[in-house]
C-alpha cells in the first residue's frame, strides 16, 4: 500500500531556512508589529531593565486578561520577552526594541 502525499507536508518538507535577507525582512516586520502597537510598547516599557512579575505587568498595564495574554504571547513567541524565575525580562531583541520605541 503506497502512502498518500499530502500537499501541505510536501510544501513543508521542501521549505528551506530563510536567507539572511529574508530573515532580516522578517525581523523588521516583527519590529514594526511591536512599534505600531501602543499596548506592546507599554508592556516593554513596564518590563524595563529590572523585569516584572505577571501580576505587576497586569496591574501596571491596565489590560484585561484577553488582551494581556494576546500581547504577551506575541512578545514571548517572537523573542522580545522571556520568563525567568517568575519574572518577565527583556531579551537582547527586547532591549533593542525598548531602546528604539519606548
Secondary structure by P-SEA (a helix, b strand, c coil): cbbbbbaaaaaaaacccccaaaaaaaaaaaaaaaaacaaaaaaaaaaccccccaaaaaaaacccaaaaaaaaaaaaaaccccccccbbbbcaaaaaaaaccc
